[in-house]
Amino acid sequence: MPTLNEHTAQTFQEFLSFADMGQTDDDSAVWFRGTGNSSYSLSPSIHRHSSINDSTKLFEIEKKLITRFKERSVPYLTYRLEDAWELLFLMQHYGMPTRLLDWTENPLIALFFALSSARQNSAGTYDNDAAVWVLSPAKWNRCVFRHNSYQGGAMSPTESMVSSYAPSKEYQYMHEHPVALLGIHNSPRIVAQRGSFCLFGKSLQPMEQIYTANNFEDDTLKKIIIPASKITEILNKLTWMGITDAVIYPDLEGLAKETKRLFGFSV
């Protein structure tokens, strides 16, 4: 079984060296996910229900959420959504609980997410390290679908092997482990953030536990830790390089966040 490699980046340059996995094409491409607390697991929002921890029940809840969202979203949309995949990705975009876990193709965007979401204490410093996860979608999917002799990379929702994960399918036919999935770019934020996703199956285990318990290739998944003492320094470096809220969130909310940071307010 593989071990989960962790690296600590003390500087922006060290982060870039760890994020560089020699990616040159779709086969060697890697994805990134930033988190403001390095102890957080790789689990989707629907797995964080306060009282339900049964995967069958959570899948049924997701179906009900999709139905409710479809019924109530009509006045706010310029066109009617009928496709279950489109509904699922749009729900994820607006913060509804789903089996989707956000990733990005851009390491700097993931680093910004990690550092900007880290919580400051009353003294204005940080108590917890931040982290950026690094995933090879090709290696991940090849292991998950090894029984199909799969040799491709990240999948599209339209591919036949992904059909068992669809919200409209029956639970018993779903795969056990998450699939690395290219999302539907149905919002400016997903485009700006170079969004990609992992869609979970039956298992409630976080991805890091699935990785260490199964026969994945080495470095399919790894973790870059940014020490709490370095968060401000590296975040300022990112901002200076033009990676800001308004770039990540190309709307008025992003502009407001960026302006608040510029004038020393917490975001």
N, C-alpha and C positions, 0 to 999 in steps of 0.2 A: 504494500500500500504506500502511496506517496506521502511525504511530509509537506506541511505548509511552510514555505519559505517566507520569512519576514526580514525586511531590510529597514534600517532607520536612516532617514535623510535629514542631515543637519543643515543642509543648504539647498537652495533652489537647483544648483548645478548637480548635486547628488541625486535629487529627485529625478531630474531628467535622465541621468545615467541609469537609474533603476527602472524607469519607465521605458527605456529603449530596449526592446526585445528583438531587435533586428527585423522589424516588420517592414516588408517591401511589397506585399501583395495581399489578396484576400486570404490566402492560406496561412500567412504568418501574421495577419492583423491581430491586434489585441484591443480589448475594451477596458474602460476604467470606471470605477465608482468611488466617489469621495464620501467620507462620513466624518462628522465633527467629533466623534468619540470612537477611538480605535477598538473599544470593546463591543461595539454594535455588531450584530450578526448579519449575514446576507440572507434576509428573509423578507418576503413581500408584505405589504401593509395588511392584507386580509388575514395573515397568520398572527397578527398582533391583537386579535379580538380579546377583550377583557375577561371573557368567561368561557368561550367556546374554543376547544383545542382538538376537535375531531374533524379530520379532513373532509369526510362526506358531508357533514353539516355546513362546513365553510364553503364547499362547492355549491351547495344549494342556496346559501346566503348570497353568493356571488350572482347566481342566476336571478334571484329576486331583486338585487341591486341594479342589475342590467335592465330588467323589466321596468322598474320604477324610474330609472334615469331616462329610458327611452320614452316613457309616458310623459314625464314632467319637463323634459328638455326642449320640446317642440317650439315653444314661444321664443327661445333664445337662439335658435339655429336658423341659418339661411336656407337650409335644405333638410329634408327628412332623412334620418339615418336608419337604414334597415339592416345593414350588414353587422353581424355580431362582433366581428373583429374590430371594425371601426368604432363601434360603441365602447368596446373594452379599452381601446387605446385612448379614446376621448375621456372616458371616466378616469383613467390613470392621470391624464393631463390635469384634470381639475381636482385631484386629491381624493377620489373615491377609492375605497378599499378594493383591490384586485389581486390576482395571482402574479401580476407583472412586477418585476424589479428593474428599476432604471439603471442603465449604463450609458456611457458616452464613448465615442471613438477618439475624443480629444483629451489627452492627459492634463492639459492646463485647465480645461473646464472642470474636470474631476477634482483637481487640486483646489480650485477656487471654491467649489461646493464644500469640500472638506474643511477648509480654513474659515470660510465665511459662516458656516453653520456651527462652528465650535462655540461653546457657551463660556462667556466670561464670568468670573466671580465678582463680588462686590468691590474688590480692589482693582478691577479692570484687567486682571491676568487670567490665565487658563489653568484649570486643575487637571484636565485630561488631554492626552495625546490625540491628535487627529490621524486619519489614515486614508490611503487610496488603495483600493483593491485593483488588481490587474488580472484579466481573464483572457485566455485564448479561446474564442468561440468555436474555432475549428476543432481543437483538441477536445473541448468539452462535448460537442455534439457527436464526435466520432466514438467517444466512450459510451455515451448514453444510447446511441443507436448502433452499437457494435454488432448486435444480433441481425441488423440489416446490411452489414458490411458497408456502412456509410463512410464515404471518403471526402465529403464536401466541407463547407464552412458553415457560417451562420445561415439559418434557414429563413424562408419567407412564410407568412401565414397561409399562403396559397398552396404550399407543398403538401403532398399527401401524408407524409409522416407526421406533420404537425396537426392534422385534422383531429386526432384523438384528444388534443388539448383544448379544442374549441369549446366555448361556453355552452353551445347548443348540444354537445355530445353527452352521452351517458357516462357517469363517473367510472363505472367498472371497466370501460375501454380505454381509460386514460393511462399514459405512461407514468412511471413512478417518479422519475427525476426531471428537473427543469431542462428546457431546451433554450439555446441561445438564438434569439429571434430578431430579425430586422423589422423595426416597427413601421407602422403606417405614418408618414409625415403629414399629419392633418392639423398641425398648428405651427405658427412661426417659432414658438419656443423649442419644439422638438427639432426643427431644422437648425436653429441657431446653436443648440446644444449638441448637435450631432448625435441625436438620441438613438439608442439601441436598447434591447430588453432581454431579460431572461423570464420565461413563462414557466411557472411551477406546475408540477403534476400532483400526484397523490401524496408524495412525501411531505411531511411538515418539518423535516430537518433543514437547517440552513445550509447554504451551498458549501461552506467550508467543511462542515461535517460530512456531507455527501462526498466531497472530494477526498478526504483522508480515509474514508471507509470503503472506497471502490478503486478499481484498477485504472485510474486516470494516468496519463503521461505526466512526467515531471514538469513542473512549471506551467501546468494548465491554469493554476490559480496561485497568486502570491499576494503579499501585502506589504505596502510601503508605509511606514509609520513616520509621522511628523511630530517630534517632541513638542509638548505644550510650550516650552520656553522659546521655540522657534516660530510659532504660529504667526505672531505679529510681523516679524521680520520678513517671512516668506510671502505673507499676504500683501504687504506693502510692495514687495518686488513684483508680484503679479499685477497689482494695480498700476504700477509705473509702466509695465509692459503692455498695458491696454486691455488686460483681462479684468473687466469690471461688471457690475450688476447690469448696466445697460446693454452690454454685449451678450450676457447670458440670458437676460430677460428683455427682449426687444419690444418693450411696451412702456407705458407710463409708470407702472409699478417698478420696473427696473431702473428707470430714470430717477424715481424718488429715492430708491435705496442707494443708488450711487451718490446722489447729492447729499443724503444724510451722512454717509461715510466721509465724504469730502469735508464736511463741516464738523466732524468729530462726534456725531451722534451714533449710538448703538443701533444696529439693524436687527 
